[in-house]
């Protein structure tokens, strides 16, 4: 059976997650090489994963190693250059979200991938999480009738390092783009208008830091009349808090946090149970593997990609509208981002 030869560009936190999953074994895939500008500091870890082909220059890697598909996990601002090059080689691409921090560059990436005619999947991993998939299935099957309200809680356990969002755009495009994608995915509709209230509430000392907003409540209006609320925090000390529910004309469907174990201890001092997982890497390891499994299957068997540039652009437009809403303190129509 033919295996898809996959190379990874980027060995940061998410890159390492994909590298580890490929090394452990994604059905139908073979990890053949990794490239990172800072390859020297990753060499020992990569060797431990069995990665023999390690490069500082991704172009050199793609010249010297036989590759069928490329997993792009580098800094967001490098995506355009890499996609341009990989497209000329006719290789399938898996690209982490967002496509870019600049919407015009994101549109250019989408157009390049389209013109190249190669499979191009974007890393919205929550779509592949068992709980979110089941919630989406219940809603799309009509079990709760017509969706009317979506509510999402999106909270991180610890603040990002200072300056981390400077190159990532802002919190809306870097982090909450996942929430905008999931809100539209669950409702089966596009967000028409967004309004944001919030600020540097958890850490006021970072109020002047570019792109930094740690606490927000975001209201949404959908094209077919539905509404939504997303409450977000970058500092939930008890853990990675990811909840979602959809209210429909015939009922309600919701998901709860997962925990390391489901053990509960009952004593005279009270009830004890595990806190939610600490980070997205703890909460979603299976979904990261599942999205790559789906990508490999689609490329090998010529199937449609489950989530691509179009869906990412839709979420990015909402994220950019949310940023405008926050800065200008007004409701913003997504169509204003063009």
C-alpha positions in Angstrom: 0.0 0.0 0.0 1.4 3.4 -1.0 2.2 5.7 1.8 2.0 9.5 1.7 5.5 11.0 2.3 5.0 13.9 4.6 7.4 16.7 5.5 6.8 19.2 8.3 7.9 22.8 8.2 8.1 24.3 11.7 9.1 22.6 15.0 7.3 24.9 17.5 4.6 23.7 19.9 2.0 22.8 17.3 4.7 21.6 14.8 6.0 19.2 17.5 2.4 17.9 18.1 2.1 17.0 14.4 5.6 15.6 14.2 5.0 13.3 17.2 1.7 12.1 15.7 3.3 11.4 12.4 6.2 9.6 14.1 3.9 7.5 16.2 1.9 6.6 13.1 -0.8 8.3 11.1 -2.5 5.7 8.9 -1.2 5.9 5.3 1.5 8.4 6.2 5.3 8.4 6.5 7.2 11.3 8.1 10.2 11.8 5.9 11.7 15.1 7.0 11.4 18.3 9.2 12.6 21.8 8.5 13.0 24.7 10.9 15.1 27.8 10.9 16.1 26.9 14.5 16.7 23.3 13.7 19.8 23.1 15.9 17.8 23.4 19.1 15.3 20.7 18.0 17.8 18.1 16.7 17.9 16.0 19.8 14.2 15.9 20.2 13.7 15.2 16.5 16.2 12.4 16.6 14.3 10.9 19.5 11.2 10.9 17.2 13.2 9.0 14.6 13.5 12.0 12.2 16.7 11.5 10.3 16.3 14.2 7.7 16.5 17.6 9.4 17.0 20.9 7.7 17.3 24.6 8.5 16.0 25.5 5.0 12.7 24.1 3.9 13.6 24.7 0.2 16.7 22.6 0.6 14.6 19.9 2.3 12.1 19.9 -0.6 15.0 19.6 -3.1 16.8 16.7 -1.3 13.9 14.6 0.0 11.1 12.9 -1.9 7.9 14.5 -0.5 4.2 14.1 -1.4 2.7 16.5 1.1 3.8 19.3 3.3 2.6 20.2 6.8 3.1 23.9 7.3 3.4 24.8 11.0 5.8 27.7 10.9 5.1 31.3 12.1 1.9 32.6 10.5 3.7 35.4 8.7 5.8 32.9 6.8 2.8 30.9 5.3 2.5 32.9 2.1 6.1 32.5 1.1 6.0 28.8 1.8 2.7 28.1 0.1 3.9 29.9 -3.0 7.0 27.7 -3.2 5.2 24.4 -2.3 2.5 25.2 -4.9 5.1 25.4 -7.6 6.1 21.9 -6.7 2.5 20.6 -6.9 2.6 19.1 -3.4 -0.5 18.7 -1.2 -0.6 21.0 1.8 -1.8 21.0 5.3 -1.6 24.5 6.8 -2.1 25.7 10.3 -4.5 28.5 11.0 -4.8 31.3 10.4 -3.5 31.5 6.8 -2.0 35.0 7.6 -2.6 37.9 9.9 -3.3 40.1 6.9 -6.6 39.2 5.1 -5.3 40.2 1.7 -2.4 37.9 2.1 -4.7 35.1 3.3 -6.8 35.6 0.2 -3.7 35.3 -1.9 -2.8 32.1 -0.2 -6.2 30.7 -0.9 -6.0 31.7 -4.6 -2.5 30.2 -5.0 -3.7 26.9 -3.5 -6.8 27.0 -5.8 -4.8 27.7 -8.9 -2.3 25.0 -8.1 -5.1 22.5 -7.9 -3.6 20.6 -5.0 -5.3 19.4 -1.8 -5.1 22.2 0.8 -6.4 21.6 4.3 -6.4 24.1 7.2 -5.8 23.1 10.8 -9.1 23.7 12.5 -8.6 20.7 14.8 -11.7 21.2 17.0 -13.8 20.0 14.0 -12.1 16.6 14.5 -12.6 16.4 18.3 -15.1 13.6 19.2 -17.3 15.9 21.3 -17.5 18.8 18.9 -18.1 16.3 16.0 -20.9 14.7 17.8 -22.5 18.1 18.7 -22.3 19.2 15.1 -23.8 15.8 14.0 -26.7 16.3 16.4 -27.4 19.8 15.1 -27.0 19.0 11.4 -29.2 16.0 11.7 -32.0 18.2 12.9 -32.4 16.5 16.3 -32.9 19.9 18.0 -34.7 21.5 15.2 -33.6 24.8 13.7 -30.6 26.3 15.4 -31.4 29.6 17.2 -28.6 30.3 19.6 -25.0 29.1 19.9 -22.9 29.7 23.1 -19.2 29.0 23.3 -16.9 29.3 26.2 -13.2 29.6 25.2 -10.7 30.0 28.1 -7.0 29.4 28.3 -5.3 28.3 31.6 -2.4 30.8 31.4 -1.6 34.0 29.6 0.6 33.9 26.6 4.2 35.2 26.9 4.6 38.9 26.5 5.0 39.9 22.9 3.6 36.5 21.6 0.7 38.1 19.9 2.8 40.8 18.2 3.7 38.6 15.2 0.5 36.6 15.5 -1.7 39.6 14.7 -4.1 39.8 17.7 -6.0 37.5 20.0 -9.0 37.4 17.7 -7.1 36.1 14.6 -4.6 33.9 16.5 -6.8 32.3 19.1 -10.5 33.0 18.7 -10.5 32.3 15.0 -11.2 28.7 16.2 -14.3 29.9 18.0 -15.6 31.8 15.0 -15.1 28.8 12.8 -16.8 26.5 15.2 -19.8 28.9 15.8 -20.4 29.0 12.0 -19.8 25.3 11.7 -22.4 24.4 14.4 -25.0 26.9 13.2 -24.5 25.9 9.6 -24.6 29.7 8.8 -22.2 32.6 8.4 -21.7 35.3 10.9 -23.1 38.6 9.6 -22.3 41.0 12.5 -20.1 41.0 15.5 -19.8 43.1 18.7 -17.0 42.9 21.3 -16.6 44.2 24.8 -13.5 43.4 26.8 -9.9 44.4 27.5 -6.8 43.6 29.5 -8.8 42.7 32.6 -6.9 39.7 33.9 -3.6 41.6 33.5 -4.1 45.4 33.2 -0.4 45.9 33.1 -0.4 44.6 29.5 -3.1 47.0 28.3 -0.6 48.8 26.0 0.8 45.6 24.5 0.1 45.3 20.8 -2.7 42.8 20.0 -3.3 41.9 23.7 -6.8 41.5 25.0 -7.2 38.9 27.7 -11.0 39.0 28.4 -13.9 39.4 26.0 -17.5 38.8 25.5 -18.4 38.6 21.8 -22.0 38.7 20.5 -22.8 37.3 17.0 -25.6 37.8 14.5 -26.0 35.2 11.8 -27.2 35.6 8.3 -30.4 33.6 8.8 -31.3 35.4 12.0 -29.6 33.2 14.7 -27.5 34.7 17.4 -24.5 33.7 19.4 -22.3 34.5 22.4 -18.6 33.7 22.9 -17.0 34.4 26.3 -13.3 34.3 26.2 -10.5 34.5 28.7 -6.7 34.0 28.5 -6.5 33.3 32.2 -8.7 30.6 33.7 -6.5 29.3 36.5 -8.5 26.1 36.8 -7.7 24.8 33.3 -8.5 24.8 29.6 -12.2 25.6 29.5 -13.9 24.7 26.2 -17.7 24.5 26.3 -20.3 24.8 23.6 -24.1 24.5 23.3 -26.7 25.0 20.6 -30.3 25.9 21.3 -32.8 24.9 18.6 -36.5 25.0 18.0 -36.9 21.4 19.3 -34.3 21.3 22.1 -30.7 21.9 23.3 -27.4 20.1 22.7 -24.2 20.8 24.6 -20.8 19.4 25.4 -18.8 19.6 28.6 -15.1 19.8 29.5 -13.1 16.7 29.4 -10.9 15.8 32.4 -7.8 13.6 32.9 -10.0 11.1 34.8 -13.7 10.9 35.7 -13.0 9.8 39.3 -15.0 11.6 41.9 -14.2 11.4 45.6 -16.9 12.0 48.2 -16.0 12.7 51.8 -17.2 14.7 54.7 -14.9 17.5 53.5 -16.7 17.7 50.2 -16.5 16.3 46.7 -13.3 16.2 44.7 -12.9 15.7 40.9 -10.3 16.4 38.3 -9.9 19.9 36.9 -10.2 20.4 33.1 -7.1 19.6 31.1 -4.4 22.4 31.4 -3.9 23.2 27.7 -5.2 22.6 24.2 -2.3 20.1 23.8 -3.7 18.1 26.7 -7.3 18.6 25.7 -7.1 17.9 22.0 -4.3 15.3 21.2 -6.7 13.0 19.5 -8.2 15.7 17.3 -4.7 16.8 16.1 -4.1 13.2 15.0 -7.6 12.9 13.5 -7.2 15.9 11.3 -4.0 14.6 9.9 -5.5 11.2 9.4 -8.4 12.8 7.4 -5.9 14.9 5.3 -3.8 11.8 4.4 -6.9 9.8 3.5 -8.2 12.6 1.3 -4.9 13.0 -0.5 -4.3 9.3 -1.0 -7.9 8.5 -2.1 -8.7 11.7 -4.0 -11.5 12.7 -1.5 -12.7 16.3 -0.9 -10.8 18.1 1.8 -13.1 18.5 4.9 -12.0 22.0 5.9 -10.0 24.3 3.6 -9.1 27.9 2.7 -12.7 29.0 2.2 -13.7 28.1 5.7 -10.6 29.7 7.1 -11.2 32.9 5.2 -14.8 33.0 6.6 -13.5 32.7 10.1 -10.6 35.2 9.6 -13.1 37.9 8.3 -15.1 37.5 11.5 -11.9 37.7 13.6 -10.8 40.9 11.8 -14.3 42.4 12.2 -14.1 41.5 15.9 -10.8 43.4 16.2 -12.4 46.5 14.6 -15.4 46.2 16.9 -13.1 46.1 19.9 -10.9 49.0 18.9 -13.8 51.2 17.6 -16.3 50.1 20.3 -19.2 49.4 17.9 -21.0 46.6 16.2 -19.2 45.7 12.9 -20.7 43.9 9.8 -18.3 41.3 8.5 -18.8 42.6 5.0 -16.8 45.7 6.1 -13.7 43.4 6.0 -13.0 43.0 2.3 
